[in-house]
C-alpha cells in the first residue's frame, strides 16, 4: 500500500510516451516541458523517449539529450520509492552540508545519485532550496526540511527508509 506522499508512476509504454509528447509539443519551451511531463508520468525519462522527442520537435537526438543531461533533475532510470534531495549549493556546503551529505551516503550505503538496493530511497543533489539563511537543507518527497544537523538528517533518512 502506498502512502499519499509516495509517487505512483506508470510503467514505460511507447504509446503513452507518444501521447505525452504530442500533448506538449506546441508548448513554449517544449523540450523541457515534455521531458518534465515524461518524468512525472514514468518517474524517469526512458532512453527511447529522447529520440521520440527529437523526432516530434524536429531536433537532433543530441540536442534533446543535451537538454536532458544539462538539468540535474532528470533521471535515466526510475527513482526509489522515496527521493531525498540534499542541497549542494555553496551556502549549505559552507554550513556543514558536505559532512551531512557524507553521513547520508554512509547511512544509506549509496553515493549521491544512487538508489538503495531495496529501491526504497534515491539520494539526489539539489542546488538551492531558497533557505540560505538557515542552511543546510534537504527535500524528502517534495517536502522541504531546513536547519539540518546530524539528528535531523538521521530522522529524515530513517523516514525515507520506511
C-alpha positions in Angstrom: 0.0 0.0 0.0 1.4 3.4 -0.9 1.0 6.4 1.2 -0.3 9.7 -0.2 3.2 11.1 -0.2 4.7 8.3 -2.3 4.7 8.9 -6.1 2.9 6.4 -8.3 4.4 6.1 -11.7 3.2 4.4 -14.9 5.3 1.7 -16.5 7.1 2.9 -19.6 4.9 2.4 -22.7 5.9 3.9 -26.1 2.3 4.6 -27.0 1.7 6.5 -23.7 5.0 8.3 -24.2 3.9 9.4 -27.7 0.6 10.8 -26.2 2.5 12.8 -23.6 4.9 14.2 -26.3 2.1 15.1 -28.6 0.2 16.8 -25.8 3.0 19.2 -25.0 4.7 19.6 -28.5 3.2 23.0 -29.2 4.1 24.5 -25.7 6.7 27.2 -25.4 10.0 25.6 -24.3 8.5 22.2 -25.4 11.7 20.2 -24.9 11.8 20.9 -21.1 8.0 20.7 -20.8 7.9 17.3 -22.5 10.9 15.9 -20.5 9.3 17.0 -17.3 5.9 15.5 -18.3 7.6 12.2 -19.2 9.4 12.1 -15.9 6.2 13.0 -14.0 4.4 10.1 -15.7 7.1 7.4 -15.6 9.4 8.6 -12.8 12.3 9.0 -15.2 12.9 9.8 -18.9 13.2 6.4 -20.7 16.0 6.3 -23.3 13.6 5.7 -26.3 11.7 8.8 -25.4 14.8 11.0 -26.2 14.6 10.0 -29.9 10.8 10.3 -29.9 11.0 13.9 -28.6 13.7 14.8 -31.1 11.6 13.5 -34.0 8.4 15.3 -33.0 10.2 18.6 -32.3 12.4 18.3 -35.4 15.6 18.4 -33.3 18.6 16.2 -33.3 18.8 13.5 -30.7 22.0 15.2 -29.4 20.1 18.5 -28.8 17.4 16.7 -26.7 20.0 14.6 -24.9 22.0 17.8 -24.2 18.9 19.4 -22.5 18.2 16.1 -20.6 21.8 15.9 -19.3 22.2 19.6 -18.5 19.4 19.6 -15.9 20.3 17.5 -12.8 16.7 16.8 -12.0 16.1 14.4 -14.9 16.6 10.7 -14.2 17.8 8.0 -16.6 16.2 5.2 -14.5 13.4 5.0 -12.1 13.9 6.6 -8.6 13.3 4.7 -5.4 10.0 4.9 -3.5 11.3 8.0 -1.7 13.6 10.7 -3.1 15.8 12.5 -0.7 17.5 15.6 -2.2 20.3 17.2 -0.3 21.2 20.8 -1.0 24.6 21.0 -2.5 24.7 24.8 -3.0 27.6 26.8 -1.6 25.8 28.2 1.4 24.7 24.7 2.5 28.2 23.3 1.9 29.8 26.2 3.9 27.4 25.4 6.8 28.3 21.7 7.1 26.5 20.3 4.1 29.4 18.2 2.9 29.7 16.3 6.2 25.9 15.8 6.2 25.9 14.5 2.6 28.7 12.1 3.6 26.6 11.0 6.6 23.6 10.4 4.4 25.6 8.4 1.9 27.1 6.3 4.7 23.7 5.7 6.4 22.1 4.7 3.1 25.1 2.8 1.7 24.9 4.8 -1.6 26.5 7.8 -3.2 24.5 10.9 -4.2 22.8 9.9 -7.5 22.2 6.4 -6.4 19.3 4.3 -5.3 19.4 1.8 -2.4 19.4 -1.9 -3.3 15.9 -2.3 -2.0 14.8 0.6 -4.2 13.4 2.4 -1.2 15.5 5.6 -1.4 17.1 7.6 -4.1 19.6 10.2 -2.9 19.9 13.2 -5.3 21.6 16.6 -5.2 19.6 19.8 -5.4 21.3 23.1 -5.9 19.2 25.6 -3.9 16.0 25.3 -1.9 16.0 29.0 -1.1 16.8 28.5 2.6 20.2 30.0 2.5 19.6 31.9 5.8 19.2 28.5 7.6 21.4 26.0 5.8 21.9 23.1 5.3 18.6 21.9 3.9 17.0 18.9 2.1 13.8 17.8 0.5 12.1 14.5 1.1 9.4 13.6 -1.5 8.8 17.2 -2.2 8.7 18.3 1.4 11.4 20.8 2.4 13.4 20.1 5.6 15.6 23.0 6.8 18.1 23.5 9.5 19.6 20.1 9.1 22.0 18.9 11.7 23.1 15.2 12.3 20.0 14.4 14.4 17.5 15.9 11.9 19.3 14.3 9.0 19.2 10.9 10.7 15.5 11.3 11.3 14.9 12.2 7.6 16.9 9.3 6.4 15.0 7.0 8.8 11.7 8.3 7.5 12.8 7.7 3.9 13.8 4.1 4.7 10.3 3.2 6.0 
